[in-house]
Amino acid sequence: TAGVGSFVSSDVVSVRTSTEEIMLTSKQIIINTGAETVIPPIEGVAGNPLVYTSTSIMELTELPRRLVIVGGGYIGLEFASMYASFGSQVTVLESYPELIVREDRDIAASVKETLEKKGNVFRMNAKVQSVKHIEDGAVVVFSDSQTGEVVELEADAVLLATGRRPNTKDLETDARGAIIVDEYLKTTQPNIRAVGDVKGGLQFTYISLDDYRIIREDLFGDKERTTNDRNPVSYSVFIDPPLARIGLNEEEARKQNLDIIIKKLPVMAIPRAKTLGETDGLLK
């Protein structure tokens, strides 16, 4: 049955259901409550049936002809790529002047160009002011923070892709709302651990899986695995073609004054890519 859990002490959790309160005691407690979508304080978003999160948009059974995505981070780009492939007319509103600031600018430019080829439209410096629910859709009102121009966009669906934050209501957290853990994922109470998105950092499934392996080895193995020995983390962003990365990028290497050599290869130079007719992108 569904219930709401809360700590009574460092080894007792109370679970309150609709009919009763259950006390659970354990020597080892693991917090794995994940992350939740950040809902920005935009007028007209609350209770608007045409405004979706990355979870609720999965329930859509009809394709929105016009989709506006608020946020141009990894989640926003994945849905932009997916819905453009489905045939939606997609507009991405990004409040920053540049896309995916964690990546090198040539990589980000290649991603943007590839997605634009699919028909995605990007509006940078876009500060969304309101989402109005009208008779046959929604109207997203945003201003360009550089020019001051105010634009109204009609949409059949609006996706909020403005980031995710640790789901840590009523728990002890750092300034960013994440649970503080050591290299063995122990919290300030050593018998309570936190795994996955709830502890902050990179929000990828395989980080969560590696968290599990650290705890497994600490409890039942030789205690040799920690969060310190899994760098560099490789990751993929599931746009088409995918963006995949491991290790330092050029910008990070230069900031560390490392002596580096850069090699680039356009995908178009690979014969197999030519025969497949999929020549977008580059390897760096």
Salt bridges, closest charged atoms under 4 A:
GLU21 OE1 - ARG16 NH2 3.28
GLU36 OE2 - ARG165 NE 3.63
GLU98 OE1 - ARG105 NH1 4.00
GLU103 OE1 - ARG245 NH1 3.36
ASP104 OD2 - LYS284 NZ 2.86
ASP106 OD2 - LYS264 NZ 2.56
ASP106 OD2 - LYS284 NZ 3.02
GLU116 OE2 - LYS112 NZ 3.16
GLU149 OE1 - ARG123 NH2 3.77
GLU152 OE2 - LYS132 NZ 3.64
GLU154 OE1 - ARG66 NH1 3.12
ASP156 OD1 - ARG66 NH2 2.85
ASP170 OD2 - LYS169 NZ 3.46
ASP210 OD1 - ARG213 NE 3.46
ASP210 OD1 - ARG225 NH2 2.52
ASP210 OD2 - ARG230 NH1 3.02
ASP211 OD2 - LYS199 NZ 2.73
ASP211 OD1 - ARG230 NH1 2.89
GLU217 OE2 - ARG216 NE 3.20
ASP218 OD2 - ARG193 NH2 2.83
ASP218 OD1 - LYS223 NZ 3.44
ASP240 OD2 - LYS118 NZ 3.26
GLU250 OE2 - ARG254 NE 3.15
GLU250 OE1 - LYS284 NZ 2.79
GLU251 OE2 - LYS255 NZ 3.99
GLU252 OE1 - ARG245 NH2 2.79
ASP280 OD1 - LYS117 NZ 2.61
